[in-house]
Amino acid sequence: MKCPNCGEGDLFYTPTFSFKRPLDMPEHCPKCGQSYYPEPGFYYGAMFVSYIVSGFFSIGFVMILHWVFGLSIDLSFIFLIGIAAIFYVFLFRMSRSVWLGLMVKSKEDKEQA
């Protein structure tokens, strides 16, 4: 979860599993100055990335618990809610990182173009 432009600056102030300021991002990369908020509403696309990843994970997780381990559907969903609560911050950060990486070219890509 580094700056997609330079690959050096951190996208978030704190480590991934830190619950102190878990959703806060700086406005710009501390190393190269790349804007992390290129336009208003930029991260709405990250919401769809998060939705797709969490949807497929949830379906697979519940299916495995129910069919492979023989747990009831109710118990499978209780485990899913626990796992989702633990990994919420990671999924939030990962989806923002992926979305920004898709939209911003790196220095090497800009030099080759």
C-alpha positions in Angstrom: 0.0 0.0 0.0 2.5 2.5 -1.3 2.1 5.5 -3.7 1.4 4.2 -7.2 3.5 6.9 -8.7 6.9 6.6 -6.9 6.3 3.3 -4.9 7.8 4.8 -1.8 5.3 7.0 0.0 2.7 5.3 2.3 -0.9 5.6 1.4 -2.0 5.6 5.0 -0.6 7.2 8.2 -0.6 4.0 10.3 0.2 0.3 9.6 -2.5 -1.9 8.1 -3.8 -3.5 11.3 -3.6 -0.4 13.5 -6.9 0.8 14.7 -5.6 4.2 15.5 -6.7 6.5 12.6 -7.4 3.4 10.4 -9.2 5.3 7.6 -7.1 8.5 7.4 -5.0 9.1 4.3 -2.7 12.1 3.6 -3.7 14.5 0.9 -0.5 13.9 -1.1 2.4 11.4 -1.2 5.1 12.5 1.3 7.9 11.5 -1.2 6.8 12.7 -4.7 3.7 14.9 -4.0 1.2 12.7 -6.0 -2.3 13.7 -5.0 -4.2 10.8 -3.3 -7.5 12.7 -3.9 -7.4 13.6 -7.6 -11.0 14.7 -7.7 -14.1 14.8 -5.5 -15.7 11.4 -5.1 -12.7 9.6 -6.5 -12.9 6.6 -4.2 -16.5 5.7 -5.2 -14.9 3.2 -7.6 -13.0 1.6 -4.7 -16.3 0.9 -3.1 -17.1 -1.4 -6.0 -13.8 -3.1 -5.8 -14.5 -3.7 -2.1 -18.0 -5.0 -2.8 -16.8 -7.5 -5.4 -14.0 -8.8 -3.3 -16.1 -9.1 -0.1 -19.0 -10.7 -2.0 -17.0 -13.5 -3.5 -15.1 -14.0 -0.3 -18.3 -14.2 1.7 -20.0 -16.7 -0.6 -16.9 -18.9 -0.7 -16.3 -18.7 3.1 -19.9 -19.6 4.0 -20.0 -22.4 1.4 -16.8 -24.0 2.7 -18.0 -23.8 6.4 -21.4 -25.2 5.5 -20.5 -27.9 3.0 -17.0 -28.9 4.0 -17.1 -28.5 7.7 -20.8 -29.2 8.1 -21.7 -26.1 10.1 -25.2 -24.7 10.0 -25.9 -21.7 7.8 -26.5 -19.5 10.9 -23.2 -20.5 12.5 -21.4 -20.0 9.2 -22.8 -16.5 9.0 -21.8 -15.7 12.6 -18.2 -16.7 11.7 -18.4 -14.6 8.5 -19.5 -11.5 10.5 -16.5 -12.0 12.9 -14.0 -12.4 10.1 -15.5 -9.4 8.2 -15.3 -7.2 11.3 -11.6 -8.2 11.8 -10.6 -7.6 8.2 -12.7 -4.5 7.5 -9.8 -2.0 7.7 -7.6 -4.3 5.6 -10.3 -4.5 2.9 -11.0 -0.8 3.0 -7.3 0.0 2.5 -6.7 -2.7 -0.1 -9.6 -1.5 -2.3 -8.5 2.2 -2.1 -4.9 1.1 -3.0 -6.1 -1.0 -5.9 -8.3 1.8 -7.2 -5.6 4.4 -7.0 -3.1 2.0 -8.6 -5.5 1.5 -11.5 -6.0 5.2 -12.1 -2.5 6.6 -11.6 0.4 5.8 -13.8 3.8 5.1 -12.3 6.9 7.1 -13.1 8.2 4.2 -15.3 4.9 4.1 -17.3 5.1 7.9 -17.8 8.7 7.7 -19.1 7.9 4.9 -21.5 4.9 6.8 -23.0 
